[in-house]
Amino acid sequence: MFERHQRESWLSSAASILELIYHNTVRSVRKTHSNALMSILINILQTVIFVAAFFLLFNVLGMRGSAIRGDFLIYIMSGIFLYMVHTKTVTAVLGSEGPASAMMKHAPMTTAVAISSAALGALYVQVLSMSVVMYFYHVIWGPVHIWSPAGAFAMVMLAWFSGFAVGMIFLAMKPWAPQFVNILSMIYTRANMIASGKMFVANKLPATMLAFFDWNPLFHAIDQARGFAFINYVPHNSSIAYPVYVSIALLMLGLMGEFHTRKHASLSWSARR
């Protein structure tokens, strides 16, 4: 009754929200391991294993001729990095704290902060892993030559944004059918092993095969990233606008679904996971 309420300015409110997002992002990074450094090292190891596995696969199956003329490992990493950013972001957003979580009992905490922190945490870990892998490749194997680094990194951000949008769709559906959504998200991430197009060049696909892949925003992001990475490759069967528009549409649908879900939040949801 005797509390004194002081109105905060929009600047101080924004600063407090950003601080809350920062601390929750650190918490999301430490979820996989109690040591944040080990969490990052595990992700780096996963990335290296992916790159090594695809390098051996291409060599054993004799698929190196289907790659873009230039650094073969850059061709592989351009697909692996964007795939990892996309799928890890989808998984992180899907696993973020929901409206029935115990964390939501704390006054400053909201689902928007939890979702943003999960997405930013995934982006931080993936970008750091990419930087470390590229650095050691540059030092140990040979110099890294990327035609347009800014454009290639923009495609990384586009892959992250599309993963964020897809994750929002799954997150909005999860409280209503948790088991089904978990299976659906697993099918989506496994299907993207091929549907993302990281194993081939879009320009070499016939029109009949292209129809199986051009629905996927990640397919366009990876193909455009290779256009920025290699000076002698110009993507003709993909665009930047398509994944941007699709991701915005999915994000809007996900936000509306999450808002509707939050209004019908129930503590019994946590028991159904």
Backbone bond lengths (Angstrom), bond angles and torsions (degrees), N, CA, C in turn:
res aa  C-N    CA-C-N  psi(-1)  N-CA   C-N-CA  omega(-1)  CA-C   N-CA-C  phi
1 M - - - 1.454 - - 1.525 110.98 -
2 F 1.372 114.82 -33.49 1.446 119.52 -176.93 1.530 112.33 -99.57
3 E 1.341 116.60 13.98 1.458 119.67 178.35 1.522 109.95 -72.35
4 R 1.320 114.19 145.24 1.465 120.21 178.81 1.526 108.92 -106.54
5 H 1.301 115.59 117.27 1.458 120.86 -178.25 1.525 109.45 -96.17
6 Q 1.317 114.47 126.64 1.464 120.08 -179.76 1.519 109.06 -114.85
7 R 1.302 116.00 125.86 1.458 120.58 -179.04 1.517 109.83 -74.44
8 E 1.348 114.54 133.68 1.453 119.96 179.24 1.521 110.10 -92.23
9 S 1.303 115.96 148.60 1.452 119.99 174.52 1.524 109.22 -75.00
10 W 1.334 116.39 163.99 1.470 119.38 -179.43 1.518 111.05 -65.04
11 L 1.334 117.16 -28.59 1.460 120.40 179.95 1.523 111.12 -70.41
12 S 1.339 116.53 -44.33 1.463 119.53 178.75 1.529 111.13 -68.73
13 S 1.330 117.51 -34.87 1.469 120.85 176.45 1.521 110.95 -64.35
14 A 1.321 115.92 -43.26 1.467 119.99 178.52 1.524 110.80 -63.92
15 A 1.339 116.74 -40.01 1.465 120.66 179.58 1.523 111.09 -64.80
16 S 1.319 117.29 -40.91 1.476 120.77 179.71 1.526 111.20 -67.82
17 I 1.339 116.89 -36.86 1.469 119.99 177.68 1.525 110.63 -67.34
18 L 1.338 116.22 -42.40 1.468 120.18 178.37 1.525 111.19 -63.79
19 E 1.325 116.19 -38.56 1.464 119.47 177.30 1.524 110.89 -64.85
20 L 1.338 116.13 -40.63 1.460 120.63 178.05 1.523 111.02 -64.19
21 I 1.340 116.81 -41.76 1.464 120.79 177.66 1.522 110.60 -63.23
22 Y 1.327 116.43 -40.26 1.471 120.43 179.54 1.527 111.17 -60.84
23 H 1.335 116.76 -50.00 1.464 119.81 -177.81 1.527 111.00 -66.24
24 N 1.325 117.22 -36.45 1.460 119.23 178.60 1.525 111.65 -72.63
25 T 1.342 116.97 -29.35 1.463 120.40 174.98 1.525 110.34 -65.02
26 V 1.334 116.58 -43.38 1.463 120.63 176.27 1.525 110.25 -59.66
27 R 1.316 116.00 -41.08 1.468 120.48 178.11 1.520 111.71 -63.78
28 S 1.338 117.35 -39.79 1.470 120.53 179.79 1.529 111.14 -67.64
29 V 1.348 117.14 -33.91 1.471 120.34 177.87 1.523 110.50 -66.99
30 R 1.331 116.76 -36.16 1.465 121.55 -177.80 1.523 113.39 -81.74
31 K 1.336 117.36 0.33 1.463 119.81 -177.76 1.525 111.95 -64.36
32 T 1.336 117.01 -40.53 1.463 119.81 -175.82 1.520 112.34 -73.23
33 H 1.335 117.22 -23.56 1.459 121.57 179.60 1.519 108.55 -155.17
34 S 1.334 116.33 146.94 1.458 119.57 -179.69 1.523 112.16 -64.68
35 N 1.330 115.60 -26.92 1.465 121.29 176.94 1.527 108.54 -97.90
36 A 1.338 116.82 121.09 1.468 119.87 -177.56 1.514 111.66 -62.57
37 L 1.335 117.26 -35.54 1.462 120.58 179.71 1.519 111.26 -64.71
38 M 1.337 116.66 -40.93 1.462 120.37 178.26 1.519 110.74 -65.94
39 S 1.324 117.33 -35.40 1.461 121.21 177.24 1.523 110.78 -60.46
40 I 1.324 116.48 -42.00 1.464 121.15 179.31 1.520 110.63 -71.19
41 L 1.347 117.12 -41.00 1.470 120.61 -179.69 1.526 111.57 -64.08
42 I 1.332 116.59 -36.88 1.471 120.14 177.28 1.518 110.39 -62.44
43 N 1.327 116.53 -42.34 1.462 120.24 179.08 1.524 111.37 -66.92
44 I 1.334 117.59 -38.40 1.468 121.04 176.64 1.519 109.90 -62.07
45 L 1.333 116.29 -42.63 1.466 120.53 178.99 1.527 110.92 -62.58
46 Q 1.331 117.59 -41.16 1.461 120.80 176.95 1.528 111.11 -60.48
47 T 1.322 116.73 -42.57 1.470 121.10 179.51 1.521 110.82 -63.72
48 V 1.341 117.20 -44.60 1.465 121.26 179.95 1.527 110.44 -62.89
49 I 1.333 117.09 -41.79 1.470 120.58 179.29 1.525 110.65 -63.43
50 F 1.341 117.16 -41.49 1.459 121.14 177.27 1.523 110.94 -59.60
51 V 1.321 116.30 -48.44 1.469 120.84 -178.50 1.525 110.29 -62.67
52 A 1.337 117.03 -45.25 1.467 120.76 -179.52 1.528 111.23 -64.07
53 A 1.337 116.70 -41.08 1.465 120.32 -179.76 1.524 111.50 -63.55
54 F 1.335 117.45 -43.76 1.459 119.82 179.47 1.525 111.96 -71.45
55 F 1.323 116.96 -32.34 1.471 120.10 175.47 1.525 110.46 -61.93
56 L 1.342 116.96 -45.50 1.462 120.85 178.09 1.523 111.09 -67.47
57 L 1.333 116.71 -38.97 1.461 120.56 179.97 1.523 111.23 -61.58
58 F 1.315 116.86 -45.48 1.457 120.71 179.86 1.523 111.13 -64.14
59 N 1.327 117.03 -36.83 1.454 119.98 -179.26 1.520 112.05 -74.11
60 V 1.327 116.89 -40.99 1.464 120.38 -178.88 1.530 110.69 -67.79
61 L 1.335 117.11 -42.37 1.463 120.83 -178.21 1.528 112.90 -84.18
62 G 1.325 117.41 -2.39 1.466 120.69 179.10 1.515 113.08 66.36
63 M 1.338 117.17 38.39 1.459 121.71 -176.78 1.527 112.99 -98.57
64 R 1.320 117.40 8.74 1.454 119.11 -177.72 1.528 111.55 -66.98
65 G 1.318 116.88 -24.64 1.460 119.97 179.35 1.515 112.94 -68.56
66 S 1.354 116.96 -20.85 1.460 120.29 -179.94 1.523 112.54 -85.59
67 A 1.333 116.90 -4.43 1.459 120.51 -178.80 1.523 110.60 -81.10
68 I 1.340 115.50 171.89 1.461 121.86 178.02 1.523 108.85 -77.51
69 R 1.322 116.55 142.16 1.462 120.44 178.16 1.528 109.50 -65.01
70 G 1.318 115.44 120.67 1.461 121.25 -177.18 1.518 109.72 148.00
71 D 1.310 117.00 -155.29 1.466 122.14 -179.67 1.518 109.73 -68.63
72 F 1.338 116.08 116.09 1.452 120.68 -175.06 1.530 112.10 -66.96
73 L 1.325 117.52 -38.22 1.455 120.13 -179.36 1.532 111.99 -69.93
74 I 1.331 117.08 -32.21 1.468 119.41 174.69 1.523 109.69 -64.93
75 Y 1.329 115.89 -37.86 1.464 120.49 176.98 1.529 110.34 -60.85
76 I 1.334 117.30 -44.11 1.464 120.70 179.62 1.523 110.75 -67.78
77 M 1.335 116.07 -46.49 1.468 119.35 -176.39 1.520 112.54 -66.42
78 S 1.321 117.66 -30.96 1.462 119.83 178.74 1.522 111.24 -62.37
79 G 1.315 116.91 -32.64 1.462 120.17 176.52 1.517 112.66 -81.90
80 I 1.341 116.47 -43.04 1.463 120.79 -177.39 1.523 110.83 -64.90
81 F 1.333 117.33 -45.02 1.460 120.59 -176.88 1.521 111.76 -60.59
82 L 1.323 116.99 -46.99 1.461 119.77 -178.36 1.527 111.39 -69.21
83 Y 1.322 116.46 -35.80 1.465 119.89 176.27 1.525 110.91 -63.10
84 M 1.334 116.58 -43.76 1.459 120.80 -179.98 1.526 111.24 -65.17
85 V 1.336 117.01 -43.15 1.466 120.44 178.50 1.528 110.53 -59.80
86 H 1.318 116.21 -45.71 1.466 121.14 -177.00 1.528 111.51 -65.26
87 T 1.318 117.26 -53.25 1.462 120.68 -174.67 1.525 112.12 -69.17
88 K 1.331 117.20 -38.15 1.466 119.83 178.46 1.530 111.01 -65.87
89 T 1.321 116.67 -34.82 1.465 120.19 178.10 1.523 110.70 -69.67
90 V 1.329 116.89 -42.49 1.469 120.46 176.47 1.528 110.17 -57.45
91 T 1.333 116.51 -47.39 1.465 121.37 -179.14 1.521 111.72 -64.52
92 A 1.351 116.54 -41.06 1.464 120.34 -178.45 1.522 111.43 -66.47
93 V 1.324 117.42 -44.28 1.469 120.57 179.93 1.524 110.23 -66.29
94 L 1.325 116.47 -40.70 1.468 120.05 178.72 1.526 111.52 -62.60
95 G 1.330 116.84 -34.75 1.461 120.87 -178.16 1.521 114.72 -91.08
96 S 1.327 117.90 8.61 1.463 120.58 -178.75 1.527 111.16 -71.46
97 E 1.326 114.89 165.07 1.473 120.60 -177.47 1.527 110.79 -65.54
98 G 1.340 116.09 132.04 1.455 121.31 179.66 1.521 112.29 -93.83
99 P 1.327 117.52 179.59 1.474 121.09 -178.03 1.522 113.68 -65.95
100 A 1.341 117.64 -22.46 1.465 120.75 179.98 1.523 112.25 -94.07
101 S 1.332 117.33 5.40 1.458 121.17 -178.58 1.522 111.04 -71.91
102 A 1.327 115.52 153.50 1.469 120.14 179.15 1.524 111.34 -65.43
103 M 1.327 117.64 -26.59 1.463 120.89 179.59 1.525 111.61 -64.15
104 M 1.331 117.17 -26.90 1.464 120.50 -178.13 1.529 112.89 -74.00
105 K 1.341 117.05 -6.09 1.455 120.00 176.85 1.524 111.84 -76.42
106 H 1.324 116.40 -16.36 1.461 120.43 177.55 1.528 108.76 -84.20
107 A 1.305 116.22 130.95 1.472 122.01 -168.84 1.520 115.18 -54.71
108 P 1.340 121.15 -46.65 1.470 118.29 -175.84 1.526 113.17 -72.65
109 M 1.322 117.13 -17.16 1.464 120.99 -172.58 1.521 110.86 -79.71
110 T 1.322 116.02 136.12 1.463 122.63 175.80 1.520 108.89 -136.53
111 T 1.319 115.36 165.09 1.463 118.82 177.66 1.525 111.42 -65.41
112 A 1.324 117.90 -31.55 1.468 120.83 178.30 1.518 110.85 -62.91
113 V 1.336 116.39 -40.72 1.469 120.80 177.87 1.527 110.01 -65.90
114 A 1.328 117.52 -42.65 1.461 121.43 -179.45 1.529 111.51 -63.70
115 I 1.325 116.48 -43.48 1.466 120.74 -179.45 1.528 110.54 -67.01
116 S 1.333 116.80 -45.94 1.469 120.70 179.29 1.516 111.38 -61.55
117 S 1.321 116.61 -40.83 1.466 120.68 -179.69 1.521 111.24 -65.64
118 A 1.315 116.98 -41.72 1.464 120.33 179.53 1.523 110.77 -63.34
119 A 1.340 116.96 -43.69 1.463 120.78 179.98 1.526 111.45 -66.56
120 L 1.328 117.19 -43.52 1.470 120.82 179.84 1.522 111.45 -68.28
121 G 1.345 116.84 -36.17 1.455 119.79 176.56 1.522 111.80 -62.53
122 A 1.333 116.72 -42.66 1.463 120.62 177.39 1.528 111.01 -63.75
123 L 1.337 116.84 -42.06 1.463 120.58 178.81 1.522 111.08 -63.22
124 Y 1.327 117.22 -43.76 1.470 121.43 -179.58 1.525 111.11 -60.06
125 V 1.329 116.49 -48.25 1.466 120.29 -177.56 1.526 110.86 -64.84
126 Q 1.338 117.08 -42.04 1.452 120.29 -177.82 1.534 111.97 -69.33
127 V 1.322 117.78 -42.74 1.467 120.15 179.32 1.524 110.17 -65.31
128 L 1.322 117.27 -40.34 1.462 120.39 177.76 1.528 110.77 -64.75
129 S 1.325 117.09 -41.77 1.466 120.75 177.87 1.528 110.97 -62.61
130 M 1.336 116.44 -44.00 1.457 120.31 177.42 1.529 111.30 -59.45
131 S 1.316 116.19 -44.78 1.464 120.68 -178.30 1.519 111.18 -62.77
132 V 1.325 117.54 -42.99 1.469 121.39 -179.53 1.526 110.63 -65.66
133 V 1.332 116.73 -46.15 1.469 120.22 -179.75 1.528 111.06 -62.63
134 M 1.335 116.88 -44.17 1.464 120.49 179.13 1.523 111.58 -65.36
135 Y 1.326 117.22 -35.98 1.466 120.19 179.55 1.524 110.80 -65.11
136 F 1.340 116.22 -48.16 1.465 118.89 -179.09 1.533 111.23 -68.28
137 Y 1.315 117.16 -32.51 1.469 119.70 174.65 1.529 110.42 -64.23
138 H 1.329 116.04 -41.44 1.460 121.38 179.53 1.530 111.19 -65.01
139 V 1.327 116.41 -38.56 1.461 120.59 -176.11 1.529 112.04 -80.04
140 I 1.330 116.76 -42.36 1.464 120.51 -172.74 1.527 112.07 -90.18
141 W 1.329 117.27 -46.26 1.470 120.55 -171.13 1.526 111.75 -88.31
142 G 1.325 116.30 -53.58 1.463 120.10 -178.01 1.516 110.23 172.78
143 P 1.323 117.04 168.22 1.475 119.99 -178.20 1.529 111.87 -63.87
144 V 1.327 115.19 141.41 1.462 122.17 179.28 1.522 108.79 -93.15
145 H 1.336 116.03 125.28 1.459 121.20 178.31 1.529 108.54 -119.38
146 I 1.318 116.17 112.27 1.466 122.53 176.34 1.518 107.28 -117.89
147 W 1.312 116.34 125.77 1.462 121.13 -173.11 1.529 111.69 -61.85
148 S 1.323 117.83 -46.63 1.467 121.77 -179.99 1.524 108.80 -134.11
149 P 1.345 118.36 87.99 1.471 120.55 -178.63 1.527 113.08 -59.23
150 A 1.337 117.09 -38.20 1.471 119.90 -179.42 1.523 110.93 -64.28
151 G 1.324 117.29 -43.41 1.458 120.52 178.38 1.520 112.14 -65.97
152 A 1.349 116.63 -40.38 1.463 120.12 179.03 1.526 110.85 -64.18
153 F 1.339 117.08 -40.81 1.467 119.60 178.73 1.530 110.92 -69.62
154 A 1.325 117.38 -32.33 1.461 120.14 175.98 1.531 110.28 -62.19
155 M 1.321 117.67 -35.77 1.461 120.49 177.43 1.532 111.30 -70.99
156 V 1.337 116.66 -31.21 1.464 119.99 172.76 1.530 109.80 -61.76
157 M 1.327 115.67 -44.23 1.463 120.42 178.72 1.537 110.89 -65.91
158 L 1.325 116.59 -34.24 1.466 119.82 177.61 1.523 110.55 -67.99
159 A 1.343 117.20 -39.14 1.463 120.66 176.13 1.528 110.28 -63.88
160 W 1.345 116.83 -38.09 1.468 120.83 176.79 1.526 110.70 -66.08
161 F 1.312 117.01 -43.97 1.465 120.79 -178.80 1.528 111.16 -64.03
162 S 1.328 116.85 -41.60 1.467 119.24 178.46 1.523 111.09 -67.18
163 G 1.339 117.51 -36.01 1.462 120.50 175.31 1.510 111.87 -65.45
164 F 1.333 116.33 -37.91 1.465 121.67 176.23 1.526 110.56 -61.76
165 A 1.344 116.73 -43.03 1.462 121.33 -179.05 1.533 111.32 -67.09
166 V 1.333 116.69 -44.50 1.470 119.80 178.57 1.525 110.21 -64.86
167 G 1.337 117.04 -40.67 1.461 120.48 177.59 1.513 112.73 -60.96
168 M 1.352 117.37 -34.59 1.462 120.77 177.71 1.527 111.36 -65.01
169 I 1.324 116.67 -37.74 1.470 120.11 177.35 1.529 110.31 -62.48
170 F 1.328 115.90 -47.59 1.466 119.87 178.83 1.528 111.33 -63.56
171 L 1.334 116.93 -40.23 1.465 120.81 -178.51 1.518 111.53 -64.41
172 A 1.336 117.52 -39.28 1.462 120.63 178.66 1.525 111.76 -66.49
173 M 1.333 116.88 -30.89 1.463 121.23 -179.25 1.527 112.97 -84.49
174 K 1.327 116.69 -23.68 1.469 120.79 -169.39 1.529 115.08 -57.49
175 P 1.352 120.52 -46.43 1.476 118.36 -178.02 1.524 114.15 -62.41
176 W 1.330 117.05 -26.36 1.464 120.00 -177.43 1.526 111.80 -82.47
177 A 1.332 117.41 -31.56 1.469 120.80 179.82 1.527 108.73 -149.25
178 P 1.344 117.66 74.46 1.461 120.41 -171.98 1.521 114.51 -61.57
179 Q 1.320 117.81 -43.31 1.465 120.16 -178.17 1.532 111.15 -67.29
180 F 1.324 115.03 -42.72 1.468 119.63 179.56 1.532 111.31 -62.66
181 V 1.339 116.62 -42.33 1.462 120.60 -178.86 1.522 110.76 -67.61
182 N 1.322 117.77 -38.66 1.469 120.45 177.27 1.527 111.11 -61.63
183 I 1.335 116.00 -42.67 1.470 120.02 177.78 1.525 109.97 -66.61
184 L 1.350 116.92 -41.93 1.463 121.17 -179.55 1.530 111.41 -63.41
185 S 1.320 116.74 -41.64 1.467 119.67 179.13 1.526 111.17 -67.19
186 M 1.332 117.14 -35.88 1.458 120.63 177.13 1.523 110.47 -65.93
187 I 1.332 116.89 -42.11 1.466 120.33 177.50 1.530 110.34 -62.85
188 Y 1.335 116.43 -40.86 1.473 120.48 -179.67 1.525 111.53 -62.90
189 T 1.327 117.29 -46.42 1.464 119.69 -178.92 1.527 111.47 -68.10
190 R 1.320 117.32 -36.97 1.475 119.61 178.74 1.525 110.53 -70.66
191 A 1.337 117.06 -39.63 1.465 120.19 179.28 1.522 111.38 -63.41
192 N 1.343 116.50 -32.34 1.455 120.14 -179.98 1.512 113.28 -69.63
193 M 1.322 117.87 -11.90 1.461 120.08 173.04 1.529 110.29 -57.53
194 I 1.335 115.86 -34.09 1.468 120.72 178.58 1.521 110.99 -108.14
195 A 1.339 116.91 -43.21 1.465 120.89 -174.40 1.520 113.37 -66.76
196 S 1.331 117.70 -18.74 1.467 120.11 178.91 1.527 112.19 -71.96
197 G 1.326 117.16 -18.81 1.460 120.05 178.37 1.510 114.87 78.45
198 K 1.315 117.80 17.38 1.462 119.20 -178.19 1.522 112.93 -75.60
199 M 1.341 117.72 -11.27 1.456 120.90 -178.14 1.517 113.30 -95.41
200 F 1.331 117.77 -4.78 1.463 119.89 -178.45 1.512 109.94 -150.24
201 V 1.320 115.38 172.66 1.461 122.40 -178.49 1.520 108.63 -100.57
202 A 1.322 116.52 130.34 1.464 120.91 -175.77 1.520 111.87 -64.35
203 N 1.321 118.24 -32.99 1.473 121.05 -178.50 1.522 112.48 -64.82
204 K 1.336 116.80 -22.90 1.466 120.26 -177.98 1.522 112.97 -93.28
205 L 1.332 116.88 -1.21 1.464 119.55 179.89 1.524 110.86 -80.56
206 P 1.324 117.81 136.01 1.475 119.42 172.39 1.522 110.92 -70.57
207 A 1.316 116.30 161.96 1.464 120.87 -176.62 1.529 111.97 -60.47
208 T 1.331 117.01 -33.77 1.465 119.56 -179.70 1.527 111.71 -67.69
209 M 1.343 117.20 -33.69 1.459 121.10 178.73 1.524 111.83 -82.36
210 L 1.313 116.63 -30.39 1.466 120.65 -176.96 1.518 111.66 -61.31
211 A 1.325 116.99 -32.08 1.470 120.87 -178.66 1.522 112.50 -63.72
212 F 1.342 117.97 -21.85 1.459 121.26 179.90 1.532 112.35 -81.13
213 F 1.341 117.34 -11.63 1.461 120.20 -173.37 1.529 114.36 -122.82
214 D 1.326 118.45 -27.12 1.468 118.86 -170.27 1.529 113.52 -74.92
215 W 1.345 119.35 -1.69 1.457 122.34 172.91 1.528 111.17 -76.11
216 N 1.328 116.05 -19.93 1.458 122.19 -170.89 1.533 110.80 -88.31
217 P 1.331 119.72 119.36 1.470 120.40 177.93 1.525 113.18 -59.87
218 L 1.335 116.88 -33.88 1.464 120.34 179.55 1.524 111.54 -65.81
219 F 1.321 117.45 -33.50 1.456 121.87 176.43 1.527 110.80 -59.64
220 H 1.314 116.69 -44.18 1.465 121.56 179.16 1.527 110.89 -67.67
221 A 1.338 116.88 -40.69 1.466 120.29 -178.75 1.529 111.15 -64.41
222 I 1.330 117.40 -42.92 1.464 120.64 -179.69 1.517 110.63 -66.62
223 D 1.323 117.36 -43.09 1.470 119.81 -179.40 1.526 111.55 -65.37
224 Q 1.324 116.34 -40.43 1.459 119.72 177.69 1.527 111.19 -68.63
225 A 1.326 117.49 -34.85 1.467 120.84 177.12 1.521 110.81 -62.32
226 R 1.327 117.10 -38.36 1.458 120.04 177.48 1.527 111.48 -69.37
227 G 1.329 116.32 -28.74 1.457 119.07 174.04 1.509 111.89 -66.84
228 F 1.336 117.67 -33.73 1.460 121.18 176.66 1.530 112.04 -80.17
229 A 1.335 116.78 -27.05 1.465 119.88 -177.24 1.523 112.14 -80.39
230 F 1.349 118.00 -32.95 1.461 121.66 -175.71 1.522 109.87 -115.77
231 I 1.298 116.36 129.46 1.465 121.39 -177.54 1.521 111.81 -71.23
232 N 1.340 117.11 -24.92 1.461 120.37 -176.35 1.535 112.82 -100.12
233 Y 1.338 117.41 18.85 1.458 120.39 177.37 1.527 109.45 -126.39
234 V 1.320 116.10 123.00 1.463 122.45 178.53 1.526 107.75 -119.34
235 P 1.330 119.03 110.36 1.474 120.95 -178.28 1.530 111.44 -65.73
236 H 1.338 115.08 129.42 1.463 121.13 177.81 1.530 112.58 -112.69
237 N 1.327 116.63 -22.34 1.462 120.70 -174.80 1.526 113.20 -106.28
238 S 1.306 117.05 19.54 1.466 121.00 178.32 1.521 108.85 -147.07
239 S 1.328 115.80 167.25 1.464 120.80 -179.62 1.522 109.73 -146.22
240 I 1.319 115.90 161.69 1.461 121.49 176.51 1.532 110.28 -85.45
241 A 1.326 116.01 -33.48 1.467 120.43 -175.28 1.529 111.80 -65.00
242 Y 1.335 117.70 -38.57 1.464 120.04 -175.60 1.529 112.58 -59.64
243 P 1.344 120.11 -53.38 1.471 117.96 179.14 1.527 113.51 -64.00
244 V 1.330 117.38 -29.64 1.470 120.07 177.95 1.526 109.70 -64.96
245 Y 1.340 117.57 -50.48 1.462 121.19 -178.29 1.527 111.59 -65.61
246 V 1.327 116.66 -42.68 1.466 119.72 -179.38 1.526 110.38 -65.03
247 S 1.332 117.05 -41.48 1.468 120.90 -179.39 1.523 111.02 -65.61
248 I 1.325 117.90 -40.36 1.474 120.77 177.75 1.524 110.31 -63.38
249 A 1.343 116.37 -43.30 1.471 120.10 179.25 1.530 110.90 -63.49
250 L 1.334 117.14 -44.90 1.467 120.12 178.88 1.523 111.61 -64.99
251 L 1.330 116.29 -37.61 1.462 119.67 179.29 1.525 111.33 -65.00
252 M 1.323 116.84 -42.09 1.467 119.90 178.10 1.521 111.15 -63.58
253 L 1.326 116.67 -42.91 1.466 119.87 177.30 1.522 111.09 -63.94
254 G 1.334 116.34 -41.22 1.459 120.14 178.84 1.515 112.67 -64.34
255 L 1.332 117.14 -41.15 1.464 120.53 178.42 1.525 111.71 -64.87
256 M 1.329 116.30 -41.53 1.469 119.16 177.19 1.523 111.21 -64.92
257 G 1.345 116.03 -41.50 1.460 119.41 178.14 1.517 112.10 -65.72
258 E 1.328 117.36 -39.57 1.467 120.69 179.02 1.523 110.96 -66.66
259 F 1.344 116.42 -38.06 1.469 120.07 177.52 1.532 110.84 -63.41
260 H 1.330 116.39 -44.25 1.471 120.43 178.50 1.520 110.60 -64.01
261 T 1.352 116.08 -41.74 1.458 120.34 -179.80 1.523 111.07 -64.63
262 R 1.330 116.52 -41.45 1.466 120.74 -178.78 1.523 111.68 -63.10
263 K 1.329 116.74 -33.80 1.459 120.56 179.40 1.525 112.40 -69.58
264 H 1.322 116.42 -20.29 1.469 120.51 179.92 1.526 111.16 -112.89
265 A 1.329 116.26 27.37 1.465 120.78 -176.84 1.519 111.18 -62.53
266 S 1.324 115.22 142.46 1.458 121.34 178.81 1.521 108.68 -138.77
267 L 1.337 116.87 141.74 1.458 120.75 179.81 1.538 111.40 -67.01
268 S 1.324 117.66 -20.11 1.458 120.17 -179.81 1.526 112.16 -71.16
269 W 1.351 117.34 -14.49 1.464 120.14 -179.82 1.519 111.44 -61.69
270 S 1.325 116.47 -37.78 1.466 119.17 -177.47 1.522 112.42 -64.02
271 A 1.326 117.04 -25.65 1.457 121.00 179.51 1.510 112.21 -80.13
272 R 1.345 117.20 -13.45 1.459 120.59 -177.23 1.513 112.53 -95.73
273 R 1.318 118.19 -3.61 1.464 119.85 -177.05 1.515 110.67 -74.83
